[in-house]
């Protein structure tokens, strides 16, 4: 079952992937969303790993802001 925070997390990450850019403030928002309910579920872990992989290979660039 996809949680409310999981859906929001998915939206924010999808936007970053589509834009190929993520602001530091958006990244921090993602971290807050993951920990919002006190449980990091499997879906949230997968999404975060995907985002971090895209940042590592520079498909998504982290920028100030």
C-alpha positions as CSV (number, residue, x, y, z in Angstrom):
1,X,0.0,0.0,0.0
2,X,1.3,3.4,-1.0
3,X,1.2,5.9,1.9
4,X,0.3,9.6,1.6
5,X,4.0,10.6,2.2
6,X,5.0,7.9,-0.4
7,X,2.8,9.5,-3.0
8,X,4.1,13.0,-2.3
9,X,7.6,11.7,-2.4
10,X,7.0,10.1,-5.7
11,X,5.7,13.4,-7.1
12,X,8.7,15.4,-5.9
13,X,11.2,12.8,-7.3
14,X,9.4,12.5,-10.6
15,X,9.5,16.3,-11.0
16,X,13.3,16.3,-10.3
17,X,13.8,13.5,-12.9
18,X,11.7,15.3,-15.5
19,X,13.5,18.6,-14.9
20,X,17.0,16.9,-14.6
21,X,17.6,19.3,-11.7
22,X,16.9,19.2,-8.0
23,X,17.4,22.1,-5.7
24,X,19.0,21.5,-2.3
25,X,15.7,22.7,-0.7
26,X,13.7,20.1,-2.7
27,X,16.2,17.4,-1.6
28,X,15.7,18.4,2.0
29,X,11.9,18.3,1.5
30,X,12.3,14.7,0.2
31,X,14.3,13.7,3.3
32,X,11.6,15.2,5.5
33,X,8.9,13.4,3.6
34,X,10.7,10.1,4.1
35,X,10.9,10.5,7.8
36,X,7.5,12.3,8.3
37,X,5.7,9.2,9.5
38,X,8.6,7.7,11.4
39,X,8.8,4.7,9.1
40,X,10.9,4.4,5.9
41,X,9.0,1.8,3.9
42,X,10.3,-0.2,1.0
43,X,8.7,2.0,-1.7
44,X,10.3,5.1,-0.2
45,X,13.7,3.4,0.0
46,X,13.5,2.4,-3.7
47,X,12.5,5.9,-4.7
48,X,15.3,7.5,-2.7
49,X,17.9,5.0,-4.1
50,X,16.7,5.8,-7.7
51,X,17.1,9.5,-7.1
52,X,20.5,9.1,-5.5
53,X,21.6,6.9,-8.4
54,X,20.5,9.6,-10.9
55,X,22.3,12.3,-8.9
56,X,25.5,10.1,-8.7
57,X,25.5,9.5,-12.5
58,X,24.6,13.2,-13.1
59,X,21.3,12.5,-14.9
60,X,19.8,14.7,-12.2
61,X,21.9,17.7,-11.0
62,X,21.7,19.1,-7.5
63,X,21.8,22.8,-7.4
64,X,21.7,25.6,-4.8
65,X,18.3,26.9,-3.9
